[in-house]
Amino acid sequence: MGILDFIKGQFIDVIDCFEESDENMFWRFPMNGKDIMMNAQLIVRPAQMAVFVNEGQVADVFTPGTYTLTTQNMPVMTKLKSWKYGFESPFKADVFYVTTRQFTDQLWGTPSPMAINDPEFGGRILIQSRGQFAYRVADPTRFLEEYAGTREVCTTQMLLGYLRGFIVQYLRDGIMESGMGYTKLNTQLIEFSDTIMQKLAAKFTAVGLELTSFVITEMELPENLRNAIGKGAEVNLMGGLNTVATMGMIDAMKTGAANEGNPMAAMGSGMAMASMMGQMMGQMGQNLQGASCGAVVPAGAKFCPECGKPAGPSTCAKCGAAMSPGVKFCPECGTART
């Protein structure tokens, strides 16, 4: 190796860097202790930006393209290093490549249940939520000032914990401000996602990022509350609590009656069955309560829904004898009911 080749090997004359991972947000070009030659070639590929940093201070930013480095296209570096016009000597600087494409399908979720006030349930309940979001680097200078430091690389995974943290915080605050409960939130997930995205946007902007989408895919109740709601729906489908209780009593009586080895249990079941049947017949009698026109009047109703006359027994207009509901003629004198 000649002396010229050795000297040339101590300097960088081409700066070019392929993205090594889809998760890389920025990475530092490997200088390996070398200086950059003035008039070196800088190559910035699509969806990249190259940022020069001088002793920790962000300097010139280059968009996609190929550049010959001179004092003309590095005005900030020229000012920071006090270069004179036409400066040609090698120089030291850090060069960061920043990815500007979108980072999509970033998942978030509440690490533990959130307590919210729910008007439908009449108090505080616990819910969990999850979804996804997408973002990109919008301001490389601000982003590097916030996160570069001594890092050689920054990935989406390195940033995900921080972003998830304030997503959950803004989500909790947004739910409390909305005053909506679990059921209503689940019917308005798209609209509520847009509301939270607007609140989050400023937080992303503050660190040089742009939030491009935010979606709440699910809000979920704890398992015990889901089970309780499921039981309630099952009871309603079966006709309400009275029906469920009656069915349970019948099943218990059948079990007792089948226990031939225990006469007392069988007798007790029979008595309970008789009592329950009496109650049921009484209820049926109430539901079949009639009116003067003979129409069926619901139990508890005071007036007939057909003719409007008072429900229940009445008296004969001629002889004054009592006339049961539904009877059209007086059982004593035969006079027609009026």
C-alpha positions in Angstrom: 0.0 0.0 0.0 1.4 3.4 -1.1 1.5 6.4 1.2 -1.4 8.0 -0.8 -3.6 5.0 -0.3 -2.8 5.0 3.4 -3.7 8.6 3.7 -6.9 8.2 1.7 -7.9 5.3 4.0 -7.9 7.6 6.9 -10.7 9.7 5.5 -14.3 9.1 4.4 -15.1 10.2 0.9 -18.5 8.5 0.5 -21.3 8.6 3.1 -24.1 6.1 2.2 -26.1 3.9 4.5 -28.7 1.2 3.8 -31.5 0.7 6.3 -30.7 -2.5 8.2 -34.0 -3.0 9.8 -37.7 -2.0 9.3 -37.7 -1.0 12.9 -34.8 1.5 12.8 -35.9 5.1 13.3 -32.4 6.5 13.1 -28.9 5.1 13.1 -25.5 6.7 13.2 -23.1 6.3 10.2 -20.0 4.4 11.4 -17.1 6.8 11.3 -14.6 4.4 13.0 -12.5 7.4 14.1 -12.1 8.8 10.6 -12.6 12.3 9.3 -14.9 13.4 6.5 -13.2 14.8 3.4 -14.5 18.1 2.1 -16.1 17.4 -1.3 -17.1 13.9 -0.1 -20.3 12.3 -1.6 -23.4 12.1 0.6 -26.1 9.8 -0.6 -29.6 10.0 0.9 -32.1 7.4 -0.2 -35.9 7.7 -0.5 -37.7 7.8 2.9 -34.4 9.0 4.6 -33.0 12.2 5.8 -29.3 12.7 6.7 -28.5 15.0 9.7 -25.1 16.3 10.6 -24.4 16.7 14.3 -21.4 18.7 15.5 -20.4 18.0 19.1 -23.9 17.1 20.1 -25.5 20.1 18.3 -27.7 19.4 15.3 -26.5 21.1 12.2 -27.4 20.6 8.5 -30.2 18.4 7.3 -30.3 16.7 3.9 -33.3 15.3 2.1 -33.2 12.4 -0.4 -30.6 13.0 -3.2 -26.8 12.9 -3.9 -24.7 15.8 -2.6 -21.1 16.9 -2.8 -20.3 18.3 0.6 -19.0 21.9 0.5 -19.3 25.0 2.6 -22.2 26.2 0.3 -24.5 23.3 1.2 -23.4 23.0 4.9 -24.1 26.5 6.2 -24.8 25.5 9.8 -21.6 23.4 10.0 -19.6 26.2 8.4 -20.9 28.6 11.0 -20.4 26.2 14.0 -16.8 25.4 12.9 -16.0 29.0 11.7 -14.9 27.7 8.3 -13.7 30.3 5.8 -15.2 30.4 2.3 -13.6 27.6 0.2 -12.5 25.5 3.2 -11.1 22.2 1.9 -9.7 20.4 4.9 -11.2 17.1 6.4 -13.5 17.6 9.3 -15.1 15.6 12.1 -18.9 15.3 12.5 -21.6 12.7 13.3 -24.0 11.8 10.6 -27.4 10.3 11.5 -29.7 8.7 9.0 -33.4 9.2 10.0 -36.2 7.1 8.5 -39.2 9.3 7.4 -41.6 6.5 6.3 -44.6 5.5 8.4 -44.2 2.9 11.2 -47.6 1.1 11.0 -49.3 -1.6 13.1 -47.8 -0.4 16.4 -49.8 -2.1 19.1 -50.8 -0.6 22.4 -52.9 -1.8 25.3 -53.7 -1.0 29.0 -51.2 -2.9 31.2 -53.8 -3.2 33.9 -57.6 -2.5 34.2 -58.5 1.2 34.3 -61.1 2.4 36.8 -63.8 4.6 35.2 -67.2 6.0 36.4 -70.0 4.2 34.6 -73.5 5.7 34.9 -75.1 2.5 33.5 -73.6 0.3 36.2 -74.1 3.0 38.8 -70.5 3.4 40.0 -66.8 2.7 39.2 -66.0 -0.3 37.0 -62.7 -1.7 35.6 -62.1 -1.9 31.9 -59.2 -2.8 29.7 -58.6 -1.5 26.2 -56.3 -2.2 23.2 -55.6 -1.0 19.7 -53.0 0.1 17.2 -51.4 3.3 15.9 -49.1 4.6 13.2 -46.6 7.5 13.1 -43.5 8.8 11.4 -40.6 11.2 12.0 -41.8 14.7 10.9 -39.0 16.8 12.4 -35.7 15.0 12.4 -33.9 17.8 14.1 -36.2 17.8 17.1 -36.4 14.0 17.2 -32.6 13.7 17.4 -32.4 16.4 20.0 -34.8 14.4 22.1 -33.5 10.9 21.6 -30.1 10.7 19.9 -27.7 11.4 22.8 -25.0 8.7 22.7 -27.2 6.2 21.0 -26.0 4.5 17.8 -29.5 3.4 16.8 -33.1 4.0 17.9 -35.8 1.4 17.0 -39.6 1.4 17.3 -39.3 -1.1 20.1 -37.1 1.2 22.1 -39.7 4.0 21.9 -42.8 1.8 22.2 -42.9 1.8 26.0 -42.8 5.6 26.2 -45.5 6.1 23.6 -47.8 3.5 25.1 -47.4 5.2 28.5 -48.9 8.5 27.5 -51.5 6.8 25.1 -53.0 5.1 28.1 -52.9 8.3 30.2 -54.7 10.3 27.5 -57.2 7.5 27.0 -58.1 7.4 30.7 -58.4 11.2 30.8 -60.5 11.2 27.6 -63.0 8.6 29.0 -63.4 10.5 32.2 -64.0 13.8 30.3 -66.5 12.2 28.0 -68.8 11.0 30.8 -69.6 7.9 28.7 -69.9 4.4 30.2 -68.7 1.1 28.8 -71.7 0.4 26.6 -71.9 3.8 25.0 -68.1 3.8 24.4 -68.3 0.5 22.5 -70.9 1.9 20.2 -68.8 5.0 19.4 -65.2 3.5 19.1 -64.5 5.2 15.8 -65.6 8.6 16.9 -63.9 8.3 20.3 -60.7 7.1 18.6 -60.6 10.3 16.6 -61.1 12.3 19.8 -58.2 10.7 21.5 -56.0 11.0 18.4 -56.5 14.8 18.4 -55.5 14.9 22.0 -52.4 12.8 21.4 -51.2 14.7 18.3 -49.6 17.5 20.2 -47.7 15.1 22.4 -46.2 13.4 19.3 -45.4 16.7 17.7 -43.5 17.9 20.8 -40.9 15.1 20.2 -40.6 15.5 16.4 -43.2 12.8 15.5 -46.5 12.9 13.6 -49.3 10.6 14.7 -50.9 9.4 11.4 -53.5 7.0 12.8 -54.9 5.9 16.1 -57.5 3.1 16.5 -59.2 1.7 19.6 -60.0 -1.9 18.5 -61.6 -3.1 21.8 -62.8 -2.1 25.2 -63.3 -5.1 27.5 -64.9 -5.7 30.9 -63.2 -8.0 33.5 -64.2 -11.6 33.3 -66.3 -11.6 36.4 -68.4 -8.7 35.2 -68.7 -10.2 31.7 -70.0 -13.4 33.3 -72.5 -11.5 35.4 -73.9 -9.7 32.3 -74.1 -13.0 30.5 -76.1 -14.5 33.4 -78.4 -11.5 33.3 -79.1 -11.9 29.6 -79.7 -15.6 30.1 -82.3 -14.9 32.8 -84.1 -12.3 30.6 -84.3 -14.8 27.7 -85.9 -17.3 30.1 -88.6 -14.9 31.1 -87.2 -13.1 34.1 -86.2 -14.0 37.7 -89.6 -15.4 38.6 -89.5 -17.9 35.8 -86.0 -19.0 36.6 -86.8 -19.4 40.3 -90.0 -21.4 39.5 -88.0 -23.7 37.2 -85.4 -24.2 39.9 -88.1 -25.1 42.4 -89.7 -27.6 40.0 -86.3 -29.3 39.4 -85.6 -29.4 43.2 -89.1 -31.0 43.8 -88.5 -33.6 41.1 -85.3 -34.5 42.7 -87.0 -34.8 46.1 -89.9 -36.8 44.8 -87.5 -39.3 43.1 -85.9 -39.9 46.5 -88.0 -42.9 47.5 -85.7 -43.7 50.3 -86.6 -40.5 52.2 -90.4 -40.3 52.7 -90.0 -37.0 54.5 -88.2 -35.4 51.6 -90.8 -36.7 49.2 -93.6 -35.4 51.4 -91.9 -32.0 51.7 -91.5 -31.8 48.0 -95.2 -32.6 47.5 -96.2 -29.9 49.9 -93.9 -27.4 48.3 -95.3 -28.4 44.9 -98.9 -27.9 46.1 -98.0 -24.5 47.6 -96.3 -23.4 44.4 -99.2 -24.6 42.2 -101.6 -22.7 44.4 -99.6 -19.5 43.9 -99.4 -20.1 40.2 -103.2 -20.7 40.0 -103.7 -17.5 42.0 -101.5 -15.6 39.6 -103.4 -17.1 36.7 -106.7 -16.1 38.2 -105.4 -12.6 38.6 -104.3 -12.5 35.0 -107.7 -13.7 33.8 -109.7 -11.1 35.8 -112.5 -10.0 33.6 -114.6 -7.0 33.1 -118.3 -6.3 32.4 -117.8 -6.7 28.6 -116.2 -10.1 29.1 -112.8 -9.0 27.9 -109.6 -10.3 29.6 -108.1 -7.6 31.9 -104.4 -7.9 32.9 -103.7 -8.6 36.6 -103.7 -5.4 38.7 -105.5 -3.3 36.1 -108.4 -1.2 37.5 -110.3 -0.6 34.3 -111.0 -2.7 31.2 -108.8 -1.9 28.2 -111.8 -2.6 25.9 -114.8 -0.9 27.4 -113.2 1.3 30.0 -115.5 0.1 32.8 -114.1 -0.8 36.2 -112.6 -4.3 36.5 -113.8 -6.8 39.1 -117.2 -7.9 40.5 -120.3 -5.7 39.9 -124.0 -5.7 41.0 -127.3 -6.2 39.1 -128.9 -2.9 38.2 -132.4 -4.4 38.9 -132.1 -6.7 42.0 -128.7 -5.7 43.3 -127.3 -9.3 43.3 -123.5 -9.7 42.8 -122.4 -10.5 39.3 -119.0 -12.1 38.6 -116.7 -10.7 35.9 -117.6 -12.0 32.4 -121.3 -12.9 33.4 -123.7 -11.2 30.9 -127.0 -11.9 32.8 -127.9 -11.7 36.5 -128.0 -15.2 38.1 -130.9 -14.1 40.4 -133.4 -12.2 38.1 -132.0 -12.8 34.6 -131.6 -9.1 33.8 -128.9 -8.4 31.2 -125.7 -6.7 32.5 -125.6 -3.0 31.5 
